[in-house]
């Protein structure tokens, strides 16, 4: 994500870009992590339901599942961080816009 901050006293007008988010990239990563998580959960369920499953195979699947869950959590954190950054940029830009409007009224 690119964040564009307005400087104090900078005049903003309707339609001015304040922030750009690449939500498509973040959503794609989140979707991929969800798919991996679902696949690993299904594999783990299959391995633990089969009495003939080998312990080392089940352990390997659990480790893979744990990694997929960690990847999923990291992706969600990055997505939330991007939203938080955009909110902060918007708040700052709105404050700058209010200051500019006040100065314009003074003139």
matplotlib code that plots the C-alpha trace (Angstrom):
import matplotlib.pyplot as plt

x = [0.0, 1.1, 0.1, 0.0, 0.0, -1.2, 1.0, -0.2, -2.0, -2.1, -5.3, -7.3, -10.2, -12.8, -11.4, -7.8, -6.1, -5.0, -4.2, -3.9, -4.5, -3.7, -6.6, -6.6, -3.2, -4.0, -7.3, -5.6, -3.1, -5.9, -7.9, -4.8, -4.2, -7.8, -7.6, -4.4, -6.0, -9.0, -6.9, -4.8, -7.7, -9.3, -6.1, -5.7, -9.3, -8.7, -5.5, -6.8, -10.0, -8.1, -6.9, -4.1, -2.6, 1.1, 1.9, 4.7, 2.4, -0.2, 2.5, 3.7, 0.1, -0.3, 2.9, 1.7, -1.7, 0.0, 2.1, -1.0, -2.8, 0.2, 0.2, -3.5, -3.1, -0.2, -2.2, -5.2, -2.8, -1.4, -4.8, -5.9, -2.7, -3.4, -6.9, -5.6, -3.0, -5.6, -7.8, -5.0, -4.1, -7.7, -8.1, -4.9, -6.1, -9.5, -7.8, -5.6, -8.7, -10.5, -7.5, -7.4, -11.1, -10.7, -7.8, -9.7, -12.6, -10.2, -9.0]
y = [0.0, 3.5, 6.2, 9.8, 12.2, 15.8, 18.3, 20.9, 23.7, 21.8, 22.4, 19.3, 19.2, 16.6, 13.8, 14.3, 10.9, 10.4, 6.7, 3.8, 0.2, -2.9, -4.8, -7.2, -8.5, -8.7, -10.5, -12.9, -13.9, -14.3, -16.5, -18.6, -19.1, -20.1, -22.7, -24.1, -24.2, -26.0, -28.6, -29.3, -29.6, -32.1, -34.1, -34.1, -35.3, -38.1, -39.2, -39.2, -41.0, -43.9, -46.5, -47.5, -44.0, -43.8, -41.6, -39.8, -38.9, -37.5, -35.5, -34.1, -33.1, -31.4, -29.5, -28.4, -27.4, -25.4, -23.6, -22.9, -21.5, -19.3, -18.1, -17.4, -15.4, -13.3, -12.6, -11.4, -9.2, -7.6, -6.9, -5.3, -3.3, -1.9, -0.9, 0.8, 2.7, 3.9, 5.0, 7.0, 8.6, 9.5, 11.0, 13.1, 14.3, 15.2, 17.2, 19.0, 19.7, 21.2, 23.4, 24.5, 25.3, 27.4, 29.3, 29.9, 31.3, 33.6, 35.0]
z = [0.0, -0.8, 1.7, 0.6, 3.5, 3.2, 4.8, 7.2, 5.4, 2.1, 0.3, -0.6, -2.9, -3.6, -5.6, -4.4, -3.8, -0.2, -0.1, -2.4, -1.2, -3.1, -1.6, -4.5, -3.6, 0.1, -0.7, -3.0, -0.3, 2.2, -0.2, -0.9, 2.8, 3.3, 0.5, 2.1, 5.5, 4.2, 2.3, 5.3, 7.7, 5.3, 5.0, 8.8, 9.3, 6.8, 8.4, 11.9, 10.9, 9.3, 11.8, 9.3, 9.2, 10.1, 13.1, 11.2, 8.4, 10.8, 12.5, 9.2, 8.3, 11.7, 11.1, 7.7, 9.1, 11.8, 9.2, 7.1, 10.1, 10.9, 7.2, 7.5, 10.7, 9.1, 6.0, 8.2, 10.2, 7.1, 5.7, 9.0, 9.1, 5.6, 6.6, 9.8, 7.8, 5.3, 8.1, 9.7, 6.3, 5.8, 9.3, 8.7, 5.3, 6.6, 9.4, 6.8, 4.7, 7.7, 8.5, 4.8, 4.8, 8.0, 6.5, 3.3, 5.4, 7.2, 3.8]

ax = plt.figure().add_subplot(projection="3d")
ax.plot(x, y, z, "-o")
ax.set_aspect("equal")
plt.show()
